[in-house]
Amino acid sequence: MEFYNREKELKSLAEIKKMSEKGGQMTVLTGRRRIGKTALLMKSCSGQPTLYFFVTRKAEAMLCNEFADEIRKQLGEACGSFTSFGKMFEYLMLLSKRLTFNLVIDEFQEFDRVNAAVFGEMQHYWDLHKDDSRMNLLISGSVHSLMHKIFEDRKEPLFSRAGRILRLKPFGTATLKQILADHQPDYTNEDLLALYTFTGGVAWYVELFVKYNALTFTKMLNLIARDDAPFLNEGKNLLVEEFGKDYTIYFSILECVARGLTSRSEIEAYLGGKDVGGYLSRLENDFFILAQKRPIYAKPSSRQIRYFITDNFLAFWFRFVHKYQSFIASGNVEQLKEIIRRDYPTFSGLMLERYFRNRFIEEGTYTRIGGYWNRKGEDEIDIVAVNEMERRIDFVEVKRTADRINLGELKEKAQHFLSATNEMYGFEVAYKGLSMEDM
């Protein structure tokens, strides 16, 4: 699949590259696995002298031998042999005083398993030589909890050394439409919603559907629910390393949220009264897999908190694949396919609401976007979109089909919201219904 989007990120990386010609630059790129970090970095380095080091869990001396081959191949330098990456990094820092080049270190967090002393050694040689260096150091990692610790924990040696920390996000709604238009020109909005629901814009998943020419809802479902489908084990492969030995409790919490148990009390009740406060906090603040929703304009101290899984694919995986592991284990993926087909309209309806929220954010026409429900969980409004500069507010109901939209009911809910909130006095008010026809 051709390279899509990322113009903003490429522009930032080009600016950083130019800065590196006057002094060494360290940039960190994070983001979940499969998001396209490596492709972005290599695209930004195209046509330039570049070293690419991929860190795997093997002896440090073996890694150094592999990296030395890359130095000889890409820069034509007879660098000798190393058994310590710290010493190799010192050599590269000295080399960068007479040569300009990019150094891409991929899956950087794996040094924590290879030799955690590498981080302190790199910090020492970076501080010593960066001002006279012309190295553009680009560091990438997928285990977010470790990358966050390495570069943003004050107690770690590389804290504050990165000039920029970029977090790569999934493709937006406009890019998904462009990909479908390029590869499936007669696509329907059902196909677009399915691509958004199943992939959330994660580049590798989108690329798989393109590769297998599975760009209709039926073809996507057939590819997902196949004995040899990479999607079936994907959630476990992504998260077991992140969560470590406690992964079973994390998985149980995420399955609860995916099933619609979105408050802490509901989750704890379902898990037999287990206290999940600490786990919820880590899922939100360390792993960035969960996020909180409060009614728009609710006070930060409000307890009207609902949790949701931020990643579309993981929301789908925990709702269907993890929940029905027994079917997969017994080889009965056809039964799994039928369950997905049966429950997909309800699940994708929630994703359609997320689609429109994200599109509003991408368009940048509102200053605040959220939802609303009262203390009893009633009078729920799918989307409340506010432009505080223009003093206008849009109340939006989202349904898969337009004939299910009830604007009269929406207006009643909106009046309850306006009565309970003093923020909207004098605002221009509009009521809208959005369905798949509006995608």
PyMOL commands that set and color helices and strands:
alter all, ss='L'
color gray80, all
select helices_A, chain A and resi 7-20+37-44+60-75+85-95+108-114+117-132+144-152+173-183+189-199+203-211+217-224+234-258+264-270+277-285+312-321+325-329+333-363+402-404+407-420+436-438
alter helices_A, ss='H'
color red, helices_A
select strands_A, chain A and resi 25-30+50-54+101-106+135-141+164-167+290-293+306-309+368-372+381-387+392-398+428-434
alter strands_A, ss='S'
color yellow, strands_A
deselect
rebuild
show_as cartoon
